[in-house]
Amino acid sequence: MDSGVRRFVVIWAAQLLSIIGSSLTGFVLGVWVYQRTGSATQFTLIMLCAVLPEVLLSQLAGATADRLDRRRLLMAADAGAAVVTLALAVLLATGSLQVWHVYVVTTAGAVCGTFHMAAYHAMMPLIMPSRHLGRANGLMQVADAVHIAAPLLAGTLLVTVGVTGVVVIDLVTFLVTTAVMFAVRPPREATRPGAVVAPEPLRGDLVFGWRHLRARPGLLLLVALLAAHNLLFGASGVLVQPLILSFGSPAVLGALMFAGGAGVFAGGLVLSAWGGPRRRVRGVVAFMALGGVLLALHSLAPSPWLIAVVAPAFLFTLPFVQGTAMTVLQAKTEPAALGRVLSTVRTLTQTATVLAYLAAGPLADRVLEPAMAPGGALADVLGGVIGTGPGRGIAAVFLLSGLGLLVLAPLLYLQPRLRGVEAELPDARPESDPERAAQTV
């Protein structure tokens, strides 16, 4: 096995273990808050605390990742998250934990996670040989399966070891990750690729990613496509649990969430084995359109068997959309600028996710649920397709989101700059796949 591939796999496995621990802690904290407050609003506030720091601090984190040693920044961010988790463990052990503590802990952990992700995503593509970038992004997309499947494992652990036990497991994963990062030393060109060049003033670094994308309209259109995908998928994804609970039990919810996670996991593994389509942008558009069809199919009937089929199938497409698009962005961005550019991409895409989270609940509760009630404004229009009654307003969100993806992906692909971005922009790393380079020429 190539030494770069070996380093990548070892670091990726350690970081995946840490992500598993953090996902379990995040889930059990949400359960803890909901059990004590019974408030869906306070539950969703935890989700916003987990996402907003990335939206607000990604630019700073990306600039930091391009200025400092990325391996050390990664270790520092992990150490900060471990300290936060240790404080949480102490509060639990002493019986002092309050709801507001959970918001503070979640926010602090998300701040550390933002710097962690900036360093991680800037360093990892440079460890892996560029001809394997598609496979690398397939493995990195497996982390999404962890977030989706966490409820099933977390629920089991919550019964067996309790909240405190889950937090201790999270702490152990941090120790393992730190030990691996001490033992494995990535090449200097991955950790400090721009060290020989004096960095810009920090203010310039904070807007560098925006300038970089605006100067490359094809890449900017690709990022816009990802943001639109996050917006439409996020609006339905945040409502998938209420959709299932409108016709199924909590046990059914857990099983279907696990099945969905398996779909993402399978998609990541297939992408890592295949490497992705040769025509990457076309592949992104094709899988996004397929995902739109599958997302819309969620709405057809209040049936757990339907969701058991279409949810894993839809989530199978996610790694091919996100991972393949990320491969294009990584291949076309200079190594010394990866931190700033990819952080700008995360700012745009996560902002779309936050907007989706904020809009989805009121849209379903105040507009579409009344409209899809028997005799409602849309009952005659959509009722024959998706039915009427409780939960059918949420189903309408899935239908509209899926149709939006199905229409939007081909429309953006009609833009010549997006279609030709792979040939128009040279690859930033000279050791790129010779076959691809020959095709580009």
N, C-alpha and C positions, 0 to 999 in steps of 0.2 A: 504494500500500500504506500502511495506517495506520502512523504512526511507532512506536506501541507494538509492533505486529506485527513491523516491520522490526528494532527493537532486539532483540526476543525471538529472532528467527531468527538474527541475527548472533552473539549471545552463545551461543545453543544450539549453533550449528555449531562455534564455537571450543571450547566445553566438550566436545562430542562427540569432537572431535579429540584432546583431552587424555585422555578416557576410553579411546579406542582405544589410545593409547600406553601407558597404565597397564595395560590388559588384556593387551597383548602382553608387557609386562615380567613381570606376574604369572604368565602361563603358562610362559614360558621359565625362570623361576626354579624353578617346580615341577618342570619337566623336569630341570633341572640337579641339584636335590636328589635326585630319584628315581634318576637315572643314577649318582649317587655313593654312595647308601645302599642302593638296592633295597628301601627300606622304605615300605610303604603308610601305616604309622602316621606317619612323619615327613612324608610327602606331605600327609596330611590335617591335620597340625598347622599347615601353612602356611595352609590354608583357615580354621582356627579363629583364627589370628593376624590374618587379614584381616577377620573378622566380629566378634570379641569387643570390640574397641575401640568399635565403633558401639553395641553393646548397653550397654556400661558408661558411655560418655561422651555419648550422644545428648542426655540431659537438659541437661548443662552446655553442650553445643554449641548447643542450641536457645535456652537462656537468653541465651547470648552473642550469637546472631544477632538477638535482639529488643532487645538493649541497645546494640549497636554498629552502625556503618554496615555494611550487609550486603555492599556491593560491596568495601569495603576488607577485610572479614573473608574474603571469597572469594579476593581476591588474596593475602592473607597465607597462607591455607591452601595455595594453589597454590605460593607461594614456598617454604613449608616442605617440601612434597612434592618440589619441584625440588631442594632441598638434599639430601634423602634419596637421590634418584635419582643426583645427582652423586657422592655418597659411594659408592654402589654401583658407578658407572662407574669410579671410582678404584681400588676394590678389585679389580674385574675386570681393569683395565689393568695392575695391578701383580702379578697372580696371587696376591693375598692372600685372596680370598674363601673363607670357610668356611661350613659349613652353618648354624652358629648366627648368622652375620651375616645370613643370609637371613631368619631369624625376626625379628631385630631390625629389619631394613629393612622387612619386611612390616608389622610392628606399628606402626612410626613412620609409615609411609605411610598406614596405616589410620586412625591418630589424625588426621593432617592431612585425610584424606578425610572423616572424620566432621564436622569443622567446615566443610569445603567443602560437603558435602551439606546441612547445616543452613542455611547462608547461601543456597545455590543454590535450594533448594526453598521457602524463605521469600520470596525476592526475585522469582523468575521469574513466579509467578502474578500478581503485581501489575504487572509490565511489560505483560503481555498483557491486552487488554480482556476483561472477564469473560465476555462473550458467546462468546469463543473459548477458554474454559478447557478444554473437552473436547479441542479440537484441539491445544492446547498440551501437554496431558498425553499425547496420542498421540505427539507428537514426543519428549517426554521418555522415553517407554517404549522408544523405538528404542535407547536405551543398553543395554537388556537383550540386544538382538540382538548387540551388539558383544561382550558377555561370552561369549555362547554360541558365536558364530562365530569368536572369536579364535584357537582352536587351529589352524584351517586356515591362516590367514594367518601366524600365529606360527611354525608348522612350516616354512613356506616360507622365512621370513626367517631362521630358525635355521640352515637349510642354507646360505643365501646370504651373510648378514652376521654370523652368530654371535650369541652372547648379548650381547657388548659392543655390536655394531651395533644391536640392538633397544633397548638401554638408551639409546643416543645418540638414536635416533629419539624415544623417550619424552621426553628432555630438550628436543628441538626443539619438540615439541608444547606443552610448558610455556611456552616462549618465545612461541609464536604466541598462546596463550591470554592471556598477560600483556599482550601488545601490544594485543589486541582490547579487553581490559577497561580499558586506559588510554584507548583511543580512544572507546569507547562509554560514555556516562554515562547510566544509567537515571534516571528521575525520582525526586525526593526521597521521594515517598510510597511508592516501592518499596524504597528503601534504608534509610530511617529513619522508618517510619510512626508509631512511638510516641515520637518524640524529644521531643514537647511534653509528655509525661506522665512524671512521676518514676517510675522503675522500682521494683518491689518489692525488698525484700532478696533477696539471691541465694538463700537457703534457700527462700524462698517461690516464687521463679521455678523452682526445680528440681522442685517438685511442682505447678506451675501447670497443666501439661498434663493431669495425672491429674485434678485438680479440675475442669477445664474439661470433660473427657469424661464424668466421673461426673455432672455437672450436666445433661448432655444424653444421656439413655440411648439415644436412637436412634443417635447418632454412636458411642457406646461399643459398641453391638451391631454396627455396621458394621465397626469396628476388630476386634472379636472374630471376625467373619467372615473378614476379611483374615488374621488370625493363624492361624485354622484352615486356611485355604487354604495359607499358607506352610508349616505343619506337615506337611500331607499331601502337598503337591507337593514340599516339600524332602526328605521321606523317600524318595521315588522319584527325584527329580531328581539327588540325589547318587549314586545307583546306576545312572544311565543308561549311563555308560561301562562299568562291569563287566557290565551286561546285554548290551550290544552285543558286547563282547569275549568273552562266553561262547559266541558262535556266529559272530563275524566277525573280520576282521583289523584291525590298526591303520589301514590305509588306508580300510577300510570305516567305521571309527569317525570318522575325519576328515571323510569325505564326509557322513555322517549328522549330525554336529555342525554342519556348515555348513548343511545343509538345515534343521535345527532353528532356527538363527539366522535363516535366511531367513523362517521362519514368524513369528517375533517381529517381524522388520523389516516384513514385509507387514502384520501386525496393527497395528503402530504407525502405519504410513502410512495405512491405511484409517481408523483412529480419528482421525488428524489431519485427514483430508479430510472425514469425516462429522461429527465432533464428539461422537459417542456417542449412545446412545438417549435419547429425551426423558424417559422414566421411568428415571432412572439406577439406582436401587437394584434395580428389577426387572431391568434389564439386567445388573447385576453378578451377580445370582443365576442368571439364565438362562445366561450365559456360563460361570459356575462349574460348573453342572450339566452343560453340554455338555463342558466340560473334563474332568469326572469320567468321562464315558463314554469319551472319547478316551484318557485315561490308563489306564483299565482295559483297553482294546483292545491296549495295548502287550504284554500278557501272553499273548495267545492262541497265539502260535507263535514259535519262535526263527528269525525270518526278517528279514533286512535290508530286504526289500521292504515288509514290514508296517511296520517302524519308519520307513521313508522316507515313508510316507503319514501315519501317525497322529501321529508326533512333531511335524512342522511344523504339522499341523492343531491339535494340543493347544496348542503354543506360540503359535499365532495368537490363541488366546483370552486369553492372559495380559494384553496391553495393555488389553483391554476390562474385565477384572476389576480390575486394579491401577489403571489410568489413570482409569477411570470412578469408582471409589470415591474416588480422590484428588481428583477434581473436586468431589464432594459435600463432602468435608472442607474443601477450600479455599474453596468458596463459602459455607460456613456458619461460617467462623472469621474473626474480626476480623483485619485486616492486621497490627496490632501484636502479635498473639499467634501468628502463623503459625509462627514459629521454634520456640517451646516446644511447641505442640500437635503439629505434624508430627514433631518429634523424639520425643515420647512415642509417637506412632504407630509410628515406626521402631523404638523400643525394644521394643515389644510384638511387632511382626511379626518382627523379627530374632531376638528371643529364641526364638520358635517355630522359626525356621530353624535356630538352633544346636541346639536340642533334637532336631530332626529329624536333623541331621548326626550327633549323638552316638548316637542310637538306631538309625539305619538299618543301619549295618554289623553290630553285634552281632545285631540282629533277623534279618537275612538269613543271616549266617554260622552262628550258633549255634542258631537256632530253625527258620527256614523252609527253609534248604537241606537240613538233615537230614530235615526233615518231608516235603520234596518229592522225596527220593531214592526210587528203586524200593523199595517195601515200607515207606516212611516213614509217619508218623502221618497225614499229610494226602494221601498219594498216591492213596488211593481216593476221597477227597472232591473234590479239585481236579485230580487227574491227568487225568481225562477232559476237562477244559476247557483246561488250560494245559500239560499234559504233565508228565513227571517227568525227573529227571536234573540234571546241572550247569546252573546258571543259572536253574532253574525256581523256586528259593526267592526269588531276586531278582524274578522275574516275579510271584510271589505278592504281593510288596510293592506292585508297580504295581496289581495287581488290587484289593487291599484299599484302597489309597489312593484309587483312582478311585471305588470304591463308596462310600467315606467322603465324598468331595466330592458325589457324586450324592445322597446321603441328607441330608447336613448343610445344604446350601444351602437347599433348600425348608423344612427344619425351622426354621431361623433366620428365614426370610422370614415364617413364621406369626406372629412377634412383631409386634404392632401398632405398637410404637414404631419398629421398623426400617422397616416398610412405609410409615409416614407421616412419616418424618423430613424429607423434602423439603418437605412442606407445613407441618409443625409448626414448623420453625425458619426464620426469615427469612434471606435472603441477606445476607451481611455487607457487600457492596459495593453502593452505590446504583445503579451503572450496569449492574446485571445485565440479562440478556436480557429485554426488555419482554414478549415472547410468553410466556416461562416465568413471569414475574411475574403476568401476567394469568391464566394457568392456575392458579397457586397461589391467587390470590384467589378 
